[in-house]
Amino acid sequence: MKKIALLLIGSYALTLSACNNTDNAATANGSTSVTETKGAGQSGVKDDASQKNVVQVATGSKDHTTLVAAVKAAELVDALSNAGPFTVFAPTNAAFDKLPAGTVDGLLKPEKKEALTDILQYHVSVGVYKAESLQDGQKIGQVNGDNIIITKKDGKIMVNGTATIIASIPASNGIIHVIDGVLLPPKK
């Protein structure tokens, strides 16, 4: 009877130990491919096997370092790393460079976080809007509560008549439309 009790206690302790190990999850073949940083949100999950989410795609792009810095400053990394689905209109670094001098640096200051968040949320829609499905005159609601308007002219897809979609990249939680201009929300 003592041996059975010891065996049960040992297997219970082993089970508890395995359940408490949330840092690593093993795949079916025994290799570790998913890790989670304790205290981090969805962005803290490291997954080398699955398709990248919109934040991971942007982070891997040398043309979107300004956008990634802004998303981090606005503390939107976890929100955009979630399941979505999202359509992100992602301005390139060159698009940010078109803004008046000092605009980006000013928006990255902590006291401008609310304005930065509003601008960034104006670049995100809930849902997946593929380029081939966008229609001339289509209004799309953005996360900040405002709308953008899609126009088509000479085979180009424009957003608000100021930014052209130059590429579209699928992600695990939506789609990214790379744009050549920064979208500014309407004055409230």
N, C-alpha and C positions, 0 to 999 in steps of 0.2 A: 504494500500500500504506500510506503514511504517513497519507493522508486517512482510510482505513478504520480504522486504529488509533486516530486522534484521535477519530473519530466514536464508536467503541466505548467509549473511555475517557470521553468526554463523556456518553454515554447512561448509563454505569455510575455516574458521579458524580451525575447527575440522579436516578437510581433510588435511590441511597443517601440522598440528601438527602430525597427524598419518604418513604422508609421511616423515617427518623429523626425525622420531624415527627409526634410523637404528641400534640401539644397540640390539634390540630384535625383532625376527620374531615369531609370534604365529603360532602354528600348527592348524590343522582343529579342534582339540578337545579343543583348547584354552590354552594348556600348552606351555610354552616356551622351545624350544629345540635347537635353533640356535642363537648364539650371535656373534657379531663381535666387536673386539677391534678397536677403532678408530685409524687410522694411521698405522695399521698393514696390511700386505698383506694377501694372502690366508691362511697362517698359523695362522692368528689371528681369523679365524672363528672357533667357538666352536660349534660342532654338536654332541650331545650325541645319536642321533637316527640312523645315517647312519653308514655304514661300515667304518672302519678307513682307512686313506690313508697310503702310505708307511712310511711317517715320523711319524705318530701317532703309527703305529705298532712298529717301531724301538724304539720310545720313551718309549713304554710300556714294552720293553724287558730288563731284567736285564743283558742279555748277549751282549747287543749292546750299552752300555753307552759310550764307546770310539768312536764308529762310530757317535753317536748322537752329542757328543761334537765336533767332527771334522766337521760335517755338519753345526753346528751352527757357528763355527769359520770361515768357508768358506762362510758363509751367503747364503747357498743353501736351507734353510728350506722352503722358499716361493716357489722356483722353483719346489722342489720335492713335495710340497703340492698341486700343480696345477693338472688339470684333467689328464695329461699324455696322453696315457698310458706309464708306465715305467716298465722296468725290472731292479731291483736293486740286484746286487750281494753284499750281506751284510756280511762283515767279522765280526766274533765274537770278543769279548774282547781278548780271548785266541789267536786268529789269530794276533791281533795287538801286543800281548806280544811276539810273535816269532820274531818281527823285532829287529834289533840291539838296545841296550839300548840308550835312549835319542832320538830316531827317532820320536816317536809320539810327545813328548814334543816340539821338535824342529819345527815340522810341524805346531803345534798349535800357534806358535808365529806370530804376525801380519805381519812381514816382509816375512814370508813363505806362505802367503795366496795363491799366484798364484800357487805354487807347490802343495799345499794341494788341491786346487780346481781341478787341473789337475788329481791328483790321484783319488779323489772322483768321478769325471766325468768319469773316466775309469771304474768305477764300475756300470755305469748306461747306459742302452739302451733305445731308444725310441721304444715302442711297447711291447707287452706281449709275452714272450717266456716261455711257460710252460715246465716243466722238461720232460714230456712225448713226447714233440715235438722236443726236441733238438736232433741233429744228430751228429754222430762221424765225426769230421773234419769240422764242421760248423763254419764259420766266422760270427761274429756279430759285427756290427759297434757300437761303444760307443760314448757317448755324447762329449768326448774330441777329437773325430776325429780318434782315433786309433781303431783297431779291437782286439777282443778276439777270441780264438779258443777253441771250445768244443771238448773234447774227451770222449769216453766211453770205460771203461775197467773193466771187472769183475763186471758188474752191477753198477758201480759207474760212475757218471758224473763229469768230471774234467773241470776246466777252466784254460786254458793256461798250463795245465799239472802240476800245482802247488797247486791248491785249489779244494777241493771236495765240491760239493753241498750236504749239510747234512740235509736240510729241505727246503720246499717251502711253502710260506704263501701268500695267495691271499690278495689283498688290493683293496680299491675302485678305485684307479687310477693305478693299475698294479699288479705286483707280486714281491715278495722278495724271492730270493734264498739265504739262509743262507750258507755261505762258511767258510771253516776252514783256509783260507789263505788270505793275503792282495795281491791284484793285483797291480803290478807296471807297469806303461806305458812304452813302449819301449823308449829307449834313442833317443832324436831328434837331 
